[in-house]
């Protein structure tokens, strides 16, 4: 699987950056994990937005889903998506409509947000929207996604993404606070992405590094869009991770 970090900012995006958004590509399938502020523009720099097969949202905080709004406008109003010819686009009977998988309450939340200024069904019409729960298992092309509820200020789900082609397993912890549930869920993963608050950072990574020391995790990597995801986290003598939290 190919992973591209589109955004890793906290709830206020970095200058020139974006909030949470991770693009996974595997054997012709493209999946977007979270779609926070600024992510849609970053996505367009990487691939064509109509080629995304599915978007999976970890929880209903704005910095993890807000760019579903411009994404929905593109899918709804872009000339290429229309049934009749517009400019150089010939018209289509099969406009792109990616899958959108959100946690419980996603449909109601999206309706409240976009209903403030327009049609409340904007997002659900642009995407094929379903809601998952902790027991759900998604199959998107060769990719499988399972879920683990983790502690946060709102109902939040970590995701374990694996390929049926055997090309690896990635765990995305979303905004989880320190929890044994995430450590257990991440056991055996090749890559772990942890989105975190600075005050929570060291306990979370310490727990994961301890699991690695026990031989239960093969590699812990912190996503950072400003550098390559090429080296595992190094542990300091006190067990904390030798890298900077997002800020």
C-alpha positions as a Markdown table, in Angstrom:
| # | Residue | x | y | z |
|---|---|---|---|---|
| 1 | Unk | 0.0 | 0.0 | 0.0 |
| 2 | Unk | 1.1 | 3.5 | -0.8 |
| 3 | Unk | 0.4 | 6.1 | 1.9 |
| 4 | Unk | 0.4 | 9.9 | 1.3 |
| 5 | Unk | -0.1 | 12.2 | 4.3 |
| 6 | Unk | -2.2 | 15.0 | 2.9 |
| 7 | Unk | -2.7 | 16.8 | 6.2 |
| 8 | Unk | -1.6 | 16.4 | 9.9 |
| 9 | Unk | -2.4 | 19.8 | 11.4 |
| 10 | Unk | -4.5 | 20.2 | 14.6 |
| 11 | Unk | -7.9 | 21.8 | 14.4 |
| 12 | Unk | -6.3 | 25.0 | 13.1 |
| 13 | Unk | -4.4 | 24.0 | 9.9 |
| 14 | Unk | -0.8 | 25.0 | 9.4 |
| 15 | Unk | 0.0 | 27.8 | 7.0 |
| 16 | Unk | 0.0 | 26.0 | 3.6 |
| 17 | Unk | -1.0 | 22.8 | 5.3 |
| 18 | Unk | -4.2 | 20.8 | 6.1 |
| 19 | Unk | -5.9 | 19.1 | 8.9 |
| 20 | Unk | -6.2 | 15.3 | 9.1 |
| 21 | Unk | -6.3 | 13.4 | 5.8 |
| 22 | Unk | -4.4 | 10.3 | 4.6 |
| 23 | Unk | -4.5 | 8.9 | 1.1 |
| 24 | Unk | -4.1 | 5.1 | 0.7 |
| 25 | Unk | -3.5 | 3.6 | -2.7 |
| 26 | Unk | -3.4 | -0.1 | -3.5 |
| 27 | Unk | -3.7 | -1.9 | -6.8 |
| 28 | Unk | -5.8 | 0.8 | -8.5 |
| 29 | Unk | -8.0 | 1.5 | -5.4 |
| 30 | Unk | -7.8 | 4.9 | -3.7 |
| 31 | Unk | -9.1 | 5.5 | -0.1 |
| 32 | Unk | -9.1 | 8.7 | 1.8 |
| 33 | Unk | -9.0 | 8.4 | 5.6 |
| 34 | Unk | -10.5 | 11.6 | 7.1 |
| 35 | Unk | -11.1 | 14.8 | 5.1 |
| 36 | Unk | -10.4 | 17.8 | 7.4 |
| 37 | Unk | -9.9 | 21.4 | 6.5 |
| 38 | Unk | -7.6 | 21.9 | 3.5 |
| 39 | Unk | -7.4 | 18.2 | 2.6 |
| 40 | Unk | -9.4 | 18.4 | -0.6 |
| 41 | Unk | -6.9 | 20.8 | -2.2 |
| 42 | Unk | -4.0 | 18.6 | -1.2 |
| 43 | Unk | -5.8 | 15.6 | -2.5 |
| 44 | Unk | -6.2 | 17.3 | -5.9 |
| 45 | Unk | -2.4 | 17.8 | -6.0 |
| 46 | Unk | -2.0 | 14.0 | -5.8 |
| 47 | Unk | -4.8 | 12.4 | -7.7 |
| 48 | Unk | -8.0 | 13.2 | -9.5 |
| 49 | Unk | -10.8 | 13.5 | -6.9 |
| 50 | Unk | -13.2 | 11.5 | -9.1 |
| 51 | Unk | -10.8 | 8.5 | -8.9 |
| 52 | Unk | -11.2 | 8.2 | -5.1 |
| 53 | Unk | -13.1 | 5.0 | -4.4 |
| 54 | Unk | -14.0 | 5.7 | -0.8 |
| 55 | Unk | -13.7 | 8.2 | 2.1 |
| 56 | Unk | -13.7 | 6.9 | 5.7 |
| 57 | Unk | -14.3 | 9.3 | 8.5 |
| 58 | Unk | -12.9 | 8.5 | 12.0 |
| 59 | Unk | -15.1 | 10.9 | 14.0 |
| 60 | Unk | -17.3 | 13.9 | 13.7 |
| 61 | Unk | -15.0 | 16.7 | 14.6 |
| 62 | Unk | -14.7 | 19.4 | 11.9 |
| 63 | Unk | -10.9 | 19.0 | 11.4 |
| 64 | Unk | -11.6 | 15.4 | 10.3 |
| 65 | Unk | -14.5 | 16.0 | 7.9 |
| 66 | Unk | -15.0 | 19.6 | 7.0 |
| 67 | Unk | -13.6 | 19.4 | 3.5 |
| 68 | Unk | -16.3 | 17.0 | 2.6 |
| 69 | Unk | -18.2 | 20.2 | 1.8 |
| 70 | Unk | -16.0 | 21.4 | -1.1 |
| 71 | Unk | -15.6 | 17.8 | -2.2 |
| 72 | Unk | -19.4 | 17.5 | -2.4 |
| 73 | Unk | -19.7 | 20.7 | -4.4 |
| 74 | Unk | -17.1 | 19.4 | -6.9 |
| 75 | Unk | -18.9 | 16.1 | -7.3 |
| 76 | Unk | -22.3 | 17.9 | -7.6 |
| 77 | Unk | -21.5 | 20.9 | -9.8 |
| 78 | Unk | -18.2 | 20.2 | -11.7 |
| 79 | Unk | -18.8 | 20.3 | -15.5 |
| 80 | Unk | -17.4 | 16.8 | -15.9 |
| 81 | Unk | -20.1 | 15.4 | -13.5 |
| 82 | Unk | -23.1 | 16.8 | -15.5 |
| 83 | Unk | -25.5 | 14.7 | -17.7 |
| 84 | Unk | -25.2 | 17.1 | -20.6 |
| 85 | Unk | -22.2 | 18.5 | -22.4 |
| 86 | Unk | -20.5 | 21.5 | -20.6 |
| 87 | Unk | -17.5 | 23.2 | -22.2 |
| 88 | Unk | -15.1 | 20.4 | -23.2 |
| 89 | Unk | -16.8 | 17.8 | -21.1 |
| 90 | Unk | -19.2 | 15.5 | -23.1 |
| 91 | Unk | -21.6 | 14.8 | -20.4 |
| 92 | Unk | -21.9 | 11.5 | -18.4 |
| 93 | Unk | -24.6 | 9.1 | -17.3 |
| 94 | Unk | -22.2 | 7.7 | -14.7 |
| 95 | Unk | -20.8 | 10.6 | -12.5 |
| 96 | Unk | -18.3 | 9.7 | -9.8 |
| 97 | Unk | -20.0 | 9.0 | -6.5 |
| 98 | Unk | -17.4 | 7.7 | -4.0 |
| 99 | Unk | -18.4 | 5.6 | -1.0 |
| 100 | Unk | -18.5 | 7.6 | 2.2 |
| 101 | Unk | -18.3 | 5.7 | 5.5 |
| 102 | Unk | -18.9 | 7.7 | 8.7 |
| 103 | Unk | -19.4 | 6.8 | 12.3 |
| 104 | Unk | -22.9 | 6.7 | 13.9 |
| 105 | Unk | -24.7 | 10.0 | 13.6 |
| 106 | Unk | -22.7 | 11.1 | 10.5 |
| 107 | Unk | -25.8 | 11.6 | 8.3 |
| 108 | Unk | -27.5 | 13.8 | 10.9 |
| 109 | Unk | -24.3 | 15.8 | 11.6 |
| 110 | Unk | -23.6 | 16.4 | 7.9 |
| 111 | Unk | -27.2 | 17.5 | 7.4 |
| 112 | Unk | -27.0 | 20.0 | 10.2 |
| 113 | Unk | -23.7 | 21.5 | 8.9 |
| 114 | Unk | -24.7 | 22.0 | 5.3 |
| 115 | Unk | -28.3 | 22.8 | 6.1 |
| 116 | Unk | -27.1 | 26.0 | 7.7 |
| 117 | Unk | -26.9 | 27.7 | 4.3 |
| 118 | Unk | -28.4 | 25.3 | 1.7 |
| 119 | Unk | -29.7 | 21.9 | 0.9 |
| 120 | Unk | -29.1 | 19.6 | 3.9 |
| 121 | Unk | -28.6 | 16.6 | 1.6 |
| 122 | Unk | -25.6 | 18.0 | -0.3 |
| 123 | Unk | -23.1 | 15.5 | 1.1 |
| 124 | Unk | -25.3 | 12.4 | 1.1 |
| 125 | Unk | -26.3 | 13.1 | -2.5 |
| 126 | Unk | -22.7 | 13.6 | -3.6 |
| 127 | Unk | -21.4 | 10.5 | -1.9 |
| 128 | Unk | -22.8 | 7.0 | -1.3 |
| 129 | Unk | -23.1 | 7.5 | 2.5 |
| 130 | Unk | -23.3 | 4.7 | 5.0 |
| 131 | Unk | -22.6 | 4.6 | 8.8 |
| 132 | Unk | -20.4 | 2.0 | 10.3 |
| 133 | Unk | -20.0 | 0.8 | 13.9 |
| 134 | Unk | -17.2 | -1.0 | 15.8 |
| 135 | Unk | -18.2 | -4.4 | 14.5 |
| 136 | Unk | -18.2 | -3.3 | 10.8 |
| 137 | Unk | -15.8 | -4.6 | 8.2 |
| 138 | Unk | -15.4 | -2.7 | 5.0 |
| 139 | Unk | -14.1 | -4.2 | 1.7 |
| 140 | Unk | -13.1 | -1.6 | -0.8 |
| 141 | Unk | -11.3 | -3.2 | -3.7 |
| 142 | Unk | -8.5 | -5.3 | -2.3 |
| 143 | Unk | -8.5 | -3.2 | 0.9 |
| 144 | Unk | -10.1 | -4.3 | 4.2 |
| 145 | Unk | -11.0 | -1.8 | 7.0 |
| 146 | Unk | -11.9 | -2.7 | 10.6 |
| 147 | Unk | -12.6 | -0.5 | 13.5 |
| 148 | Unk | -11.9 | 0.0 | 17.2 |
| 149 | Unk | -13.6 | 2.6 | 19.4 |
| 150 | Unk | -11.1 | 4.7 | 21.2 |
| 151 | Unk | -11.4 | 7.5 | 23.9 |
| 152 | Unk | -11.8 | 11.0 | 22.6 |
| 153 | Unk | -14.2 | 13.9 | 23.3 |
| 154 | Unk | -16.7 | 12.4 | 20.8 |
| 155 | Unk | -17.3 | 8.9 | 19.5 |
| 156 | Unk | -14.1 | 8.1 | 17.7 |
| 157 | Unk | -12.8 | 5.0 | 15.9 |
| 158 | Unk | -9.3 | 3.9 | 15.1 |
| 159 | Unk | -9.0 | 2.0 | 11.8 |
| 160 | Unk | -7.0 | -1.0 | 10.8 |
| 161 | Unk | -6.4 | -1.1 | 7.0 |
| 162 | Unk | -5.0 | -4.2 | 5.4 |
| 163 | Unk | -4.5 | -5.4 | 1.9 |
| 164 | Unk | -5.7 | -8.8 | 0.5 |
| 165 | Unk | -2.6 | -8.7 | -1.6 |
| 166 | Unk | -0.5 | -9.0 | 1.5 |
| 167 | Unk | 1.3 | -5.6 | 1.1 |
| 168 | Unk | 1.0 | -4.6 | 4.7 |
| 169 | Unk | -1.3 | -3.4 | 7.5 |
| 170 | Unk | -1.7 | 0.2 | 8.7 |
| 171 | Unk | -3.4 | 1.3 | 11.9 |
| 172 | Unk | -4.7 | 4.9 | 12.1 |
| 173 | Unk | -5.4 | 5.9 | 15.7 |
| 174 | Unk | -7.4 | 9.1 | 14.9 |
| 175 | Unk | -7.4 | 11.4 | 18.0 |
| 176 | Unk | -7.2 | 8.6 | 20.6 |
| 177 | Unk | -6.2 | 9.3 | 24.1 |
| 178 | Unk | -3.8 | 6.8 | 25.8 |
| 179 | Unk | -5.6 | 3.5 | 25.8 |
| 180 | Unk | -4.7 | -0.2 | 25.9 |
| 181 | Unk | -7.5 | -0.7 | 23.4 |
| 182 | Unk | -5.4 | 1.0 | 20.7 |
| 183 | Unk | -2.3 | -0.9 | 21.7 |
| 184 | Unk | -4.1 | -4.2 | 21.4 |
| 185 | Unk | -5.8 | -3.1 | 18.1 |
| 186 | Unk | -2.4 | -2.2 | 16.6 |
| 187 | Unk | -0.7 | -5.5 | 17.5 |
| 188 | Unk | 1.3 | -6.8 | 14.5 |
| 189 | Unk | 0.7 | -3.7 | 12.3 |
| 190 | Unk | 3.5 | -2.6 | 10.0 |
| 191 | Unk | 2.7 | 1.1 | 10.4 |
| 192 | Unk | 0.9 | 3.1 | 13.0 |
| 193 | Unk | -0.4 | 6.7 | 12.5 |
| 194 | Unk | -1.3 | 8.5 | 15.7 |
| 195 | Unk | -2.9 | 11.9 | 15.6 |
| 196 | Unk | -2.6 | 13.5 | 19.0 |
| 197 | Unk | -2.8 | 16.5 | 21.3 |
| 198 | Unk | 0.6 | 17.7 | 22.6 |
| 199 | Unk | -0.2 | 17.0 | 26.2 |
| 200 | Unk | -1.3 | 13.4 | 25.3 |
| 201 | Unk | 1.5 | 12.7 | 22.9 |
| 202 | Unk | 4.2 | 11.1 | 25.1 |
| 203 | Unk | 1.9 | 8.7 | 27.0 |
| 204 | Unk | 0.3 | 7.4 | 23.7 |
| 205 | Unk | 3.6 | 6.8 | 22.0 |
| 206 | Unk | 5.2 | 5.5 | 25.1 |
| 207 | Unk | 2.5 | 2.8 | 25.3 |
| 208 | Unk | 3.1 | 1.9 | 21.6 |
| 209 | Unk | 6.8 | 1.8 | 22.0 |
| 210 | Unk | 6.5 | -0.5 | 25.0 |
| 211 | Unk | 4.4 | -2.8 | 22.9 |
| 212 | Unk | 7.1 | -2.8 | 20.3 |
| 213 | Unk | 9.7 | -3.6 | 22.8 |
| 214 | Unk | 7.7 | -6.6 | 23.8 |
| 215 | Unk | 7.8 | -7.8 | 20.2 |
| 216 | Unk | 4.1 | -7.2 | 19.5 |
| 217 | Unk | 4.6 | -4.3 | 17.1 |
| 218 | Unk | 7.0 | -4.3 | 14.2 |
| 219 | Unk | 7.1 | -0.5 | 13.4 |
| 220 | Unk | 5.7 | 2.7 | 14.9 |
| 221 | Unk | 5.7 | 5.7 | 12.6 |
| 222 | Unk | 4.3 | 9.2 | 13.2 |
| 223 | Unk | 2.9 | 10.8 | 10.1 |
| 224 | Unk | 4.3 | 14.2 | 9.2 |
| 225 | Unk | 3.5 | 15.8 | 5.8 |
| 226 | Unk | 6.8 | 17.7 | 5.9 |
| 227 | Unk | 9.1 | 14.7 | 5.8 |
| 228 | Unk | 9.2 | 11.2 | 4.2 |
| 229 | Unk | 7.6 | 8.3 | 6.1 |
| 230 | Unk | 10.7 | 6.3 | 5.9 |
| 231 | Unk | 12.1 | 5.6 | 9.3 |
| 232 | Unk | 10.7 | 4.2 | 12.5 |
| 233 | Unk | 10.3 | 6.2 | 15.7 |
| 234 | Unk | 13.4 | 6.1 | 17.9 |
| 235 | Unk | 12.9 | 5.8 | 21.6 |
| 236 | Unk | 14.7 | 7.9 | 24.2 |
| 237 | Unk | 16.2 | 6.2 | 27.3 |
| 238 | Unk | 13.1 | 7.2 | 29.2 |
| 239 | Unk | 10.9 | 5.5 | 26.7 |
| 240 | Unk | 9.5 | 8.6 | 25.0 |
| 241 | Unk | 9.6 | 9.1 | 21.3 |
| 242 | Unk | 12.3 | 11.2 | 19.7 |
| 243 | Unk | 10.2 | 13.4 | 17.4 |
| 244 | Unk | 7.9 | 16.4 | 17.7 |
| 245 | Unk | 4.2 | 16.4 | 18.3 |
| 246 | Unk | 2.0 | 18.2 | 15.8 |
| 247 | Unk | 1.3 | 21.7 | 16.8 |
